[in-house]
Amino acid sequence: MHRHVLHMDLDSFFVSVERLYDSRLQGRPILIGGTSDRGVVASCSYEARQYGIRSAMPMRMARSLCPDAVVIRGNSAAYSKQSKLVTDIIREQVPILEKASIDEFYADLTGMDRFFGALKFSSELRQRVMRESGLPISFGLSANKTVSKVATGEAKPNNQRHVEQGGERFFLAPLSVRKIPMVGEKTYQTLRNLGVQSIGTLQEMPVDMLYSVFGKPGQTLWEKAQGVDESPVLATQERKSISTERTFDQDTTDVEKLQSILVAMVENLAFQLRRGHKLTSCVRIKIRYADFQTHSQQITLPYTASDAILIPKAKELFARLYDRRVRIRLIGVHLSGLVGGGEQYHLFESCDRNDRLYAAMDHIRSTYGDRAVVRALGVGARTIGRSNPFNGEPPPLLANRRQ
């Protein structure tokens, strides 16, 4: 039985979501990411890419390449909401779904040709995603994950590509070796030094030569160049952790502002827990000093999604860590040990008053965005690390409640 593996990728996902909410952004170069000069580009529109801008590029460089670009910090709640919508649409239709990232999906359609052509099915699924989400999406369809992913890249933007069984080597041959998913910058430079630029050249090389240069990954690289990939599509695993971190525009020793940022970060992660009906049992705090020394500490606790429990623990860990009185460059919060059960905030404690507070705050965030309401203690976080504190949103309501 021939395999049929579908790879789907939402085109410029963050940009497309922003345009969904604001049609004035259509056709304009868009940069999404850290809005300060020390930030990086998380995503950019195809219009911006024409200026040589790419993901992970420093924001300062991107702005210099395209001064007229619209810079947006982004809205994680909106992106998560749209990702879930698309995920639900695809999951409802396919036998096995692997969600590779917030905007990327694999599906195993093997055996569906007996009832419904895999290409026709994929095309109709793509049309349904676009119709019901309003977002552009591309797909690649082939016998394996590697070729399908490369085919999706060749189909973009907003199109589809089918590589028929037996045509994998011919399809890959003229493409750059950088198109192979496992080829990063270092591997690419090594291949360039060997005189290899196209996949076709790689296909003709002896596998022993690649093995001698790269070790076992060299054999895998050779196989992928031949269009061979036996890796299965695996049903998406439950997420076990969530995290966030902030790199400051200027290194700081302002403890009050640092704690304000910490509170805002924990509050946002707790909201994400409750929205996903999850609880956490471990909090880890990370700080990076101006000299790039990085330290972290963690603590386990009874399963919870309560701000009133998580915030004091985070502040306690920060107090233990910050003992050098050296300027801080970055601060991060990591929640792990996630399990389902978002209604149980604390096993041995009644939290009715907090429950009502969280429900009200979460409703406002779900309606107006994840930064629409914050505790008074976290307001200071708005003034560090971004040039536009509210990202075009109305000023936040303040939930001034003792911690």
N, C-alpha and C positions, 0 to 999 in steps of 0.2 A: 504494500500500500504506500503510495506517494505521500510524503509529508507536505502540509500546507501551513506555513507559519506567517502570521500577519503581524506587521509592526506598524503602529499608528503614533503619530507625533503631532501635537498641537503646534501650529506655526506661531513663532514669536509669542508664546503663550501670555507672558505678563503684559506685553504691549497690546495684544489682542483683547485682553480683559479690560485694560484701561480704555481702549477705544469703544468697547461695548458699553461702558458707562459714560463716555464723553465722545460723541461723534466728531467734535471739533478737532480731535487728534488724528483723524483720518488723513493719510497722505503726508504727514509731517514726520521729520526725523525725531525719534523718541529714544531717550536713555532712561533706563530704570536701574536704580541702585543707590549707593550712598551718595547723598547730595553734596557732601563736602569734597574738597580737593583730595582728601586722603581716602575717600571711598573708591569703590570699584563698580564697574558696569555689570549688573546681574543679567540684564537682557537689553536688547536694542532692536529697533525696527529695521526692516530691509532698507528703508530710505537712509538710515544712519549707517548701515553697513557699506553703502556706496562710498562713504568717506574713509573707509578702512577701519571703522570701529568694530570691535568684537567683544564678546563676553569676557569678563575678568580683566579687561583693560582698566588702568587707573582712570578715574573720572576726570582728573585734570587733563590728561592726554586726550580723552574723548571730546571734552569741551573745546580744546584747542583745535582739533580736527574739524569739528562742526559747531561753531559758536551759536548757530541758530537752533540747535537741538533743544527740545523740551525735556527738561530733567525732572523725573518723578521718583520720589522715594519708594512708592509702591504700597500696596495694601494686602498683607498676607491673608486676611480674612476673606477678601474678595477672591483671591487666587484659589484658596482652599475650597471655597464654595463652588466655583466653576469647575475645578478639578473633580470634585465629588459628583457633580451633575454629569460630567462626561463619563466618569468611571462607572456610574450606575447604568448609564445608557449602554455602554459596551458590555458590562458584566451580564446584563439581562439577556444579551443576544449570543454570547460565545460560550463554548463548553469549558474552556480553561483560560483564565485571564491572569497575566502577570503584569502588575503595575511597576514599571521600572523606575519611574520618578513621577513628580507631580503632573507632568504633561506628556508622558511616554508610556506606551502600552504594547505588550506582546499577547497574541492569542493563538492557540493551536486549533486550527480548523481541519486537521487531518480526519478523513472519513466523511466530511460533509459533502464531498462530490457525489456521493451515492444519492443524496437527496436534493442538493442545491449547489450549483457551481461556486467554488470558493471565491473566484474573482467577482462574480455577480453579487455574492453575499457581502463581500468586503466593500464594494462600491456602494451598495445600498446602505450599509452600516455607516459609511462615511457621510453620505447624504443626510442620514437621520441625525448624526451628531451635529452637523452644521445647522440643520433646520431647528433642532430643539435647543441648542446652546447658543447659536449665533456666532460661534467661533470657527475659524478656518482650521482644517486638519488635513494632513497628508498621510499616505500609507505606502508601504512596500509589501509585496506578497511574493514569497518564494518558498523553497524547500527548507530553509533554516533561518535562524535568528540573525546571523551575521549578514547574509545577503539581503534579507528583508530590511534591516536597518540601513544598509548602504543605499538600497533602492529608495527608501523614504527620503534620504538626503538628496538624491538625484531628482526626486519628484517635486520637492519644495520649490516655490511656495504653493500651497493649496492645490495639490494635485495627487496623482497616484501612479505607481509603477509596478508592473507585474513581470517577474523574471521566471520564465517557464523552466520546468524540470529539464536539466541537461544544458541549459544556457548560462549557467553561473559563471564559468571561467570567461566566456566571451563577453559577458556583461561587465565583469570586473576589470578585465585586462587594460583598457585604456585609462582607467582612473588612477589618480594619485594614491600612493601608498598611505597617505594621511587619511584616506577614506576608511581604512580598516579600523574598526572601533578600538582595538587594543594599542594602536600606534599613537604614542604621545610625542611630545617635542624631542625628548632625548632619543627615543627609538628612531624617530624620523631623521634626526641628524646623523645617527650611526648608519642608517640605510643610505643616506645621501653620500656619506663618505665611501660607501661601497659601490657607488655609482647607480644606486637604485632609486628611481623616482616614480615609476609606474608600477601598478600591480602586475602588469604583464611581464615585466622584467623579473619581478619576484617569483612569478609562477615558473619561470624557466631556470631558476637557481637550484642547485642541489640542496636538498633538505639538510644534508650533513654540514654544509657550510653555514647555514643559519643556526644550526644547533651549536656549532663551535663558537659562534659569535654571541648568541643570546642564551645558550643553554636550552632547557626544556621549552621555555616560551618561544624560542626560535622555531621549534617544530610546530607549535600551535599557530604561529604567524604564517608559516608556509601553508598549513592546511586551510586557514581562512582565505589566503590568497587564491587557493584552488576552488574556493566556494564550498568547502567542507566544514560543517559545524554540527556536531551531534548533540549539543547542549539542549536540554528539554525546556519547554515553557513550564515554569513553576507557578502554581497558584500563589498569589501575593500573601506574604506573611504579615502577621500583625506587627504593627510598630511597637517597639519596646522602649523608646526614649524620644524626648523632644528637647530642644535646646535653642538658645539664642545668645548672641554676644554683641557687644558694641565697641568699636574702635573710635576713640575720641579725636576730634579735630586737633586738639592740643592736649598733650600729656598733662595730667592734673593731680593735685594732692588735696583737692577740696572734698573732704570726707562727707560733708552734708550733701553735696551734689551727687557724689558717688553712691551714697545710700539711697538717694531719691531715684537714681537710675536703676539701681538694683531692685527696689520695690516695684517700679513700673515693669521691669522685665519679668519678675516673678508673677506679678498680677496678670500679665498677658499670657504667660504659659499656663497659669491656673485656669484662665478662661478657655484656652484651647483644650485643656483636659476635660473640662465640664462639657464643652461643645461636642467632644468626641466620646463622651460617656466613659472616661478613663480615670483611673486613680494612679498615683505614684507612691513609691515607697523609698525613694532615694533622691536626695538633693545634693548636687555638686556645684561649687562656686569656683571659678577660675579667674585669676588676675594675671595680667602681663605688665611688667614694669617697663619704664622707658628704655632700659638696657636690654629688653627683650627676654629677660628671665621670666619664666612662666611657672606659676604655682597653683595648686588646686587642693581643695579639701572637700570631703563629702560626709554625709550623715544619713543613716537609715532611720525611718520613722514608720508608724502605722499608716496603712494605705489612706490617702487623702487627696482631695482636690480643693482644699480650703485655703484661701488667701491667709486667713487668720492663723493658720498653722505653718504654712510654707514661708511666709514673709519673715517671721521671727527667726526661723531656722536659717534662712539665707543670710540674715543680718548677723547672726551668731557666727556663722562660718566666715563671713567677710571680716569680722572683728578678729578672728583667730589668724586669718591669712595676712591681713594688712598690718605688719609690724615693722616694716623697714622705713616708713615715712619717706619713701621714694615715689616720684611721680609715676602715675599709672597710665598705661597706653590703652589697655583693653580690659573689659570685664565681661564675664560670661556666666550663664546659669544653665545647668543641665539637669533634667528630671528623668529618671530611669526607673526600671522595674514596673513598667506600666501594665495594668490589668484592666479588664472591663469592670464596670460597676459605678458609673458616675453619680449615682444618687447617694452613695454612702460616703459622707465626708469624713467621719471619724467613728470608729467602731464603738467606743464607750462613752460618747459625749453627745448630748443633744445640741444641735446647731440650728434650731428652727429660725432664730433671728438672722443668722448668717445666711441660711438658705434663702430667705426672702430677699435679703440684700443682693446675693449673687444672682438670683433669678431676675431681679429688676435691672441690675447692671448688665447682665448677659443679654437681656432683651434689647437694651439700648445699643449695645455693641453689634449685635446681629443685624439690627435695623440700620444703624448709621455708620458702622465701621468699628474695627477693634480698638481705635484710639478715641472714640467719641466720649467715653467716660473714664475718669481715672480717680484714684484717691488723691487727696490733697498732698500727701507725703510724696507722691510720685510726679508732681507737677514739674519739679526741677529737671526732670529728665528731658523735658521738651526743649530746654535751652542749650543742650550739649549735643554735638555730633550731627546737627542738621541745620541748614540755613532756613528752611521753611517748616516751623514746628508742627503745623497742623495739616500740611500737604493738601491745602485747598478745602479741608473739611471745616465745619463749624467748630468753634472753641469747645473743648471738652467740658462736660458737666463734672462737678467735683463731688465725690463720695467721701465726705470728711468724717471718717470714722476712726476711732482710736484703734491702734494695732496692738 
